[in-house]
Amino acid sequence: MVVQKTSDDEADRIFHALADATRRDIVTRVMEQALSVSVLAAGYAMSFAAVQKHVAVLERAELVTKQRRGREQLVFGNPDAVKRAAALLDEYEAIWRGRVARMHDIINDDSGEPS
């Protein structure tokens, strides 16, 4: 599977959305199964409108999608957006691991010459 490169704006939306514990919990719950906004709202000590606003933030970040089914709006998790966020974090990890490897090489260099 090809993971699409994440733009700066998209990364901002994704990480802004994931910066809130309620939104992370919503993503976790809808990744397991699609849930209506009403069912989601029943799990939090906040108003239905507040949960709708959290879902809207997640929808703008493309972490979830909503589909109308009869009288309900079902919220689905979007694994592609999660994979794009994970790919971005993997890039940061690769940079960090490269830096650690270079430091290891310098420490273990017996030549006394700067590499």
C-alpha positions as CSV (number, residue, x, y, z in Angstrom):
1,M,0.0,0.0,0.0
2,V,1.3,3.5,-0.9
3,V,1.0,6.0,1.9
4,Q,0.4,9.5,0.6
5,K,2.9,12.2,1.7
6,T,1.5,14.5,4.3
7,S,1.4,18.2,3.6
8,D,2.3,20.6,6.4
9,D,-1.4,21.8,6.6
10,E,-2.6,18.2,6.8
11,A,-0.1,17.4,9.5
12,D,-1.2,20.5,11.5
13,R,-4.8,19.4,11.3
14,I,-4.1,15.8,12.2
15,F,-1.9,16.6,15.2
16,H,-4.2,19.4,16.4
17,A,-7.1,16.9,16.3
18,L,-5.1,14.3,18.2
19,A,-3.9,16.7,20.8
20,D,-7.1,16.3,22.7
21,A,-7.8,13.2,24.8
22,T,-11.5,13.1,24.0
23,R,-10.8,13.2,20.2
24,R,-8.1,10.5,20.6
25,D,-10.7,8.4,22.4
26,I,-13.3,9.0,19.7
27,V,-10.8,7.9,17.1
28,T,-10.0,4.7,19.1
29,R,-13.7,3.9,19.5
30,V,-14.6,4.4,15.8
31,M,-11.6,2.5,14.6
32,E,-13.0,-0.5,16.4
33,Q,-16.5,0.0,14.9
34,A,-18.6,2.7,13.4
35,L,-20.7,4.5,15.9
36,S,-23.4,7.1,15.7
37,V,-22.7,10.6,17.2
38,S,-25.5,9.9,19.7
39,V,-23.8,6.7,20.9
40,L,-20.4,8.5,21.1
41,A,-22.0,11.4,23.1
42,A,-23.5,8.9,25.6
43,G,-19.9,8.0,26.6
44,Y,-18.8,11.4,27.7
45,A,-19.7,13.9,30.4
46,M,-20.3,16.6,27.9
47,S,-23.2,17.8,25.7
48,F,-24.1,16.2,22.4
49,A,-23.1,19.5,20.7
50,A,-19.6,19.4,22.3
51,V,-19.1,15.8,21.0
52,Q,-20.3,16.9,17.5
53,K,-17.7,19.7,17.6
54,H,-15.0,17.1,18.5
55,V,-16.2,14.9,15.6
56,A,-16.1,17.9,13.2
57,V,-12.4,18.6,14.2
58,L,-11.6,14.9,13.5
59,E,-13.5,15.1,10.2
60,R,-11.5,18.2,9.1
61,A,-8.4,16.2,9.8
62,E,-9.8,13.3,7.8
63,L,-9.3,11.0,10.8
64,V,-13.0,10.1,10.6
65,T,-15.7,10.3,8.1
66,K,-19.5,10.5,8.7
67,Q,-22.2,8.8,6.7
68,R,-25.9,9.2,7.1
69,R,-27.7,5.9,7.7
70,G,-31.4,6.6,8.1
71,R,-31.8,9.0,11.0
72,E,-28.3,8.5,12.3
73,Q,-24.9,9.8,11.3
74,L,-22.4,7.1,11.7
75,V,-18.8,8.0,12.3
76,F,-16.1,5.8,10.8
77,G,-12.4,5.8,11.5
78,N,-10.1,6.5,8.5
79,P,-7.0,4.2,8.8
80,D,-5.3,6.0,5.8
81,A,-5.1,9.3,7.8
82,V,-3.7,7.4,10.8
83,K,-1.1,5.8,8.5
84,R,-0.1,9.2,7.2
85,A,0.4,10.5,10.7
86,A,2.4,7.3,11.6
87,A,4.5,7.8,8.5
88,L,5.3,11.3,9.5
89,L,6.3,10.1,13.0
90,D,8.4,7.4,11.3
91,E,10.3,10.1,9.4
92,Y,11.1,11.9,12.7
93,E,12.2,8.6,14.2
94,A,14.5,7.9,11.3
95,I,16.1,11.4,11.7
96,W,16.7,10.7,15.4
97,R,18.0,7.2,14.8
98,G,20.4,8.6,12.2
99,R,21.7,11.2,14.6
100,V,22.2,8.5,17.3
101,A,24.1,6.3,14.8
102,R,26.4,9.2,13.8
103,M,27.1,9.9,17.5
104,H,27.8,6.2,18.0
105,D,30.2,6.2,15.0
106,I,32.0,9.3,16.4
107,I,32.4,7.7,19.9
108,N,33.7,4.5,18.4
109,D,36.1,6.1,15.9
110,D,39.6,5.1,17.0
111,S,41.4,7.2,14.4
112,G,41.3,10.4,16.4
113,E,40.3,12.2,13.1
114,P,37.0,14.0,12.9
115,S,34.7,12.1,10.5
